[in-house]
Amino acid sequence: MFTGIVEELGEVTAVEKLDDASRFRLRGPVVTEGAKHGDSIAVNGVCLTVVDLGDGEFTADVMAETLNRSSLGALDTGSRVNLERPMALGGRLGGHIVQGHVDGTGRIVERKLSENWEIVKISLPAELTRYVVEKGSITVDGVSLTVVDAGPDYFTISLIPTTLALTTLGIKEPGDPVNLEVDVIAKYVERLLGDRDREDTK
């Protein structure tokens, strides 16, 4: 489990295209410290398994399903990425519960600069709109954020200078894709209420 608090702004150092997958090599001295083969590291909000380690870099294999359902397929050598290790048992939950399982992708629609922060509008797939509410939590490229406004096909977030400086959200431009993970609690509640309704109609 992750918290959506990015630990490091890493970089893709190599991409190997395979028949039905890709192998990424990523630089992240902070997240690789103490890491070992088989550990999990979130890359732009996608939970990946460490295959190999060395010199502050790690390798991860990404299958076609993940490439198709996330924005990882658009990464290339030199791309910057948000990195986070799983939360240690007993650690502080600084953001919210993040699984590293991307629900879909959106795109940066527009950015509005304010004096002390920036408002970013992001497109929202129709199948995810019911999970996104004003002042609720959402994960964008692995960053835990609070929804400012929730529209029928978009939502907005407010980014403070620290987030702009330390994550990829500071360099994303209109048209760029972003990974979205909605609050898992909302999905569980929907499922439980749906099961209850089905029981009531029997």
C-alpha positions as CSV (number, residue, x, y, z in Angstrom):
1,M,0.0,0.0,0.0
2,F,1.1,3.5,-0.8
3,T,0.1,6.9,0.5
4,G,0.5,9.2,-2.6
5,I,3.3,11.2,-1.0
6,V,6.0,11.2,-3.6
7,E,9.5,10.5,-2.3
8,E,11.5,11.3,-5.3
9,L,11.4,12.7,-8.8
10,G,13.1,9.9,-10.8
11,E,14.1,9.4,-14.4
12,V,13.7,6.7,-17.0
13,T,17.2,5.8,-18.1
14,A,16.4,3.0,-20.6
15,V,13.3,1.4,-22.2
16,E,13.4,-2.0,-23.8
17,K,10.4,-2.9,-26.0
18,L,9.5,-6.6,-25.8
19,D,6.8,-8.5,-27.7
20,D,4.0,-8.1,-25.2
21,A,5.7,-5.9,-22.5
22,S,8.4,-3.3,-21.8
23,R,11.4,-3.3,-19.5
24,F,12.1,0.0,-17.8
25,R,15.3,1.0,-16.1
26,L,14.7,4.0,-13.7
27,R,17.0,6.1,-11.6
28,G,15.9,6.7,-8.0
29,P,18.7,6.7,-5.4
30,V,16.2,7.4,-2.6
31,V,13.7,4.7,-3.3
32,T,16.3,2.1,-4.1
33,E,18.1,2.5,-0.8
34,G,17.6,-0.7,1.1
35,A,15.4,-2.1,-1.7
36,K,15.8,-5.7,-2.9
37,H,14.6,-7.9,-5.8
38,G,10.8,-8.4,-5.6
39,D,10.0,-5.2,-3.7
40,S,7.3,-2.8,-4.9
41,I,7.9,0.7,-6.1
42,A,5.2,3.0,-7.4
43,V,6.1,4.7,-10.7
44,N,3.7,7.5,-11.6
45,G,1.1,5.8,-9.4
46,V,1.6,2.3,-10.9
47,C,2.8,-0.4,-8.5
48,L,5.8,-2.2,-10.2
49,T,8.0,-5.0,-9.0
50,V,11.8,-4.5,-8.7
51,V,13.6,-7.0,-11.0
52,D,17.1,-5.8,-10.7
53,L,19.0,-3.1,-8.7
54,G,22.3,-1.3,-9.0
55,D,24.0,2.2,-8.7
56,G,20.8,3.9,-7.6
57,E,18.7,2.4,-10.4
58,F,16.2,-0.4,-10.7
59,T,14.6,-2.4,-13.5
60,A,10.9,-3.2,-13.7
61,D,8.9,-5.2,-16.3
62,V,5.6,-3.8,-17.4
63,M,3.1,-6.1,-19.1
64,A,0.9,-5.0,-22.0
65,E,-2.2,-4.7,-19.9
66,T,-0.5,-2.1,-17.7
67,L,0.9,-0.3,-20.7
68,N,-2.5,-0.1,-22.3
69,R,-4.4,1.0,-19.1
70,S,-1.9,3.6,-17.9
71,S,0.3,6.3,-19.2
72,L,3.5,4.3,-18.7
73,G,3.4,3.3,-22.4
74,A,4.2,7.0,-23.3
75,L,7.4,7.0,-21.2
76,D,10.7,7.2,-23.0
77,T,14.4,7.6,-22.0
78,G,14.7,10.8,-20.1
79,S,11.1,11.0,-18.9
80,R,10.7,12.1,-15.3
81,V,8.6,10.0,-13.0
82,N,7.1,10.1,-9.5
83,L,8.5,7.4,-7.2
84,E,7.3,6.1,-3.9
85,R,8.1,3.1,-1.8
86,P,5.2,1.2,0.0
87,M,4.3,2.6,3.4
88,A,6.0,0.7,6.3
89,L,3.7,-0.9,8.8
90,G,3.1,1.7,11.6
91,G,4.1,4.6,9.3
92,R,2.1,7.8,9.0
93,L,-0.6,7.8,6.3
94,G,0.3,11.3,5.0
95,G,-1.9,11.2,2.0
96,H,-4.7,8.6,1.6
97,I,-4.9,4.8,0.9
98,V,-3.3,4.3,-2.5
99,Q,-3.1,0.8,-4.0
100,G,-1.0,1.5,-7.1
101,H,-3.7,0.1,-9.3
102,V,-4.5,2.7,-12.0
103,D,-8.3,3.0,-12.8
104,G,-7.8,5.0,-15.9
105,T,-6.0,7.9,-17.5
106,G,-7.0,11.5,-18.0
107,R,-5.3,14.5,-19.7
108,I,-4.2,17.9,-18.5
109,V,-6.8,20.2,-20.0
110,E,-5.6,23.6,-18.7
111,R,-3.4,25.2,-16.0
112,K,-4.2,28.5,-14.3
113,L,-1.4,30.2,-12.4
114,S,-2.3,32.0,-9.1
115,E,0.0,33.9,-6.8
116,N,0.7,31.1,-4.5
117,W,-0.6,28.0,-6.2
118,E,-1.8,26.6,-9.5
119,I,-5.2,25.2,-10.5
120,V,-5.0,22.3,-12.9
121,K,-8.0,20.9,-14.8
122,I,-7.9,17.3,-15.8
123,S,-10.2,15.3,-18.0
124,L,-12.1,12.4,-16.4
125,P,-13.2,9.2,-18.0
126,A,-17.0,8.7,-17.8
127,E,-16.7,5.4,-15.9
128,L,-14.8,7.2,-13.0
129,T,-17.0,10.3,-12.5
130,R,-19.2,8.6,-9.9
131,Y,-16.1,8.1,-7.6
132,V,-14.9,11.7,-7.8
133,V,-16.4,14.3,-5.4
134,E,-15.6,17.8,-4.3
135,K,-13.1,17.7,-1.4
136,G,-12.6,14.0,-1.9
137,S,-9.2,12.3,-2.5
138,I,-7.8,11.2,-5.9
139,T,-4.4,10.1,-7.0
140,V,-2.9,11.7,-10.1
141,D,0.4,10.2,-11.4
142,G,0.9,8.8,-7.9
143,V,0.3,12.1,-6.1
144,S,-2.4,12.1,-3.4
145,L,-4.5,15.2,-4.0
146,T,-7.8,16.8,-2.9
147,V,-10.4,17.5,-5.6
148,V,-11.3,21.2,-5.8
149,D,-14.2,20.9,-8.3
150,A,-15.8,17.8,-9.8
151,G,-17.6,18.2,-13.2
152,P,-19.3,15.7,-15.5
153,D,-16.1,15.0,-17.4
154,Y,-13.4,16.7,-15.5
155,F,-12.0,17.7,-12.1
156,T,-9.7,20.3,-10.8
157,I,-6.9,20.2,-8.3
158,S,-4.9,22.9,-6.6
159,L,-1.1,22.5,-6.5
160,I,1.2,24.2,-4.0
161,P,4.8,25.2,-4.9
162,T,6.2,22.1,-3.2
163,T,4.1,19.7,-5.3
164,L,5.0,21.7,-8.4
165,A,8.7,21.5,-7.7
166,L,9.0,17.9,-6.5
167,T,6.6,16.0,-8.8
168,T,5.9,15.6,-12.5
169,L,2.8,17.7,-12.1
170,G,5.0,20.7,-12.2
171,I,6.1,19.9,-15.7
172,K,3.0,18.4,-17.3
173,E,1.5,20.4,-20.1
174,P,-2.0,20.6,-21.6
175,G,-2.6,17.4,-23.6
176,D,-0.2,15.3,-21.5
177,P,-1.7,12.0,-20.0
178,V,-1.8,11.3,-16.3
179,N,-2.7,8.1,-14.4
180,L,-5.7,8.3,-12.2
181,E,-6.6,6.1,-9.2
182,V,-9.9,6.9,-7.4
183,D,-10.5,6.4,-3.7
184,V,-10.7,2.6,-3.1
185,I,-13.2,3.2,-0.3
186,A,-15.7,4.6,-2.7
187,K,-15.5,1.5,-4.9
188,Y,-16.0,-0.8,-1.9
189,V,-19.0,1.2,-0.7
190,E,-20.5,1.0,-4.2
191,R,-20.1,-2.8,-4.3
192,L,-21.5,-3.3,-0.8
193,L,-24.5,-1.2,-1.5
194,G,-25.1,-2.9,-4.8
195,D,-25.0,-6.3,-3.2
196,R,-27.4,-5.1,-0.5
197,D,-29.8,-3.8,-3.1
198,R,-29.7,-7.1,-5.0
199,E,-30.5,-9.0,-1.7
200,D,-33.5,-6.7,-1.0
201,T,-35.0,-7.4,-4.4
202,K,-34.9,-11.2,-4.0
